[in-house]
């Protein structure tokens, strides 16, 4: 296999046996990975490549030209012009270097590779992993998405509802969309619950319903720490019991989640929202923390109410107050929910589970390409 600058060739290290009797197409054994969070190959790791089983598939990783900005420092939920240029360059580099298929992570990279396909007239097998658009817009944005994504072979989404939503929005067969739980690597638990100064933690930005949370904690007079982007809190008046530490990093957020008595993921919903909250929910589950989340945007795919967490109706202050009160005063219930959540996430949301899922998708695309 020829060497390619700035790439690393990685064989899968284990193997999943296909249940299909259809011979796998051996022409698509090489996959180029383009993930926006991989900028430095030595520092940022190999993503899921080591967890794809066997020696059937080989991987090259194309690093992002510029480091991806943290969501803590983003002033808008939209991808700006400069960021789009980086995505387009990254996608072009991946597509031009591809010896077989391309695996993209995030919708922007899928669109970038799709645009390259359109302009070059070259069909490249493409798997779009973590295809979470967030909001399905109409007009020009929808037209661009439909035009650039029409030749993507598989879209991997992390809530079941997205299969129907994106199929209708993009005008593509539902068979191209497949659900697998969102994956988070094992997170070491190094901090205990803060029992001397207990507090609630709410982490994340996308489609968060902070007004409802603020009203609930204000009524209960419970200390609350919010770790979110500036845009998600713009225009909101903070209750005196709420703190918002700005400029903190990922490890600080994980520490907050581990030390909190309760993790809450309050979400708003409307017909345009596709999915939200999965990252925060799964991270808390991986750390064995008790979670309360709004019953919307796909949270139901991860939390079984009363078993792996608690679900409340979106926008209901009274329901949120009731669940917070119950969980705040019941350490046995918190521990039980946290342990159940951790067991669930270890089985379905681990690197190993995601590697097996990716293997099945690549085998499927290889059979039909």
Protein Blocks (a to p, Z undefined) as FASTA:
>chain_A
ZZdehiacdddfbdcddfbfbdcdfklmcccdddfklmblmlnonmjmmmpgcjkbccdd
dddfbacddfklpcbfbdcfklmmmmmmmmmmmmmmpmbbcddehjklmmmmmmmmmmno
pacddddehiaehpacehjllmmmmmmmmmpfbdcdfbfklmmmmmmmnopafklpccdd
ddddddddfbdcdfklgcdddedjehpafklmmmmmmmnopacdddddfklmgoiacdfk
bccdehiafklmmmmmmmpmbdcddddddfklmbghjlmmmmmmmnopacddddeehlmm
mmcghiloccddehilklmmmmmmmmmmmmklmmmmmmmmmmmmmmmmcmklmmmmmmmm
mmmmmmmZZ
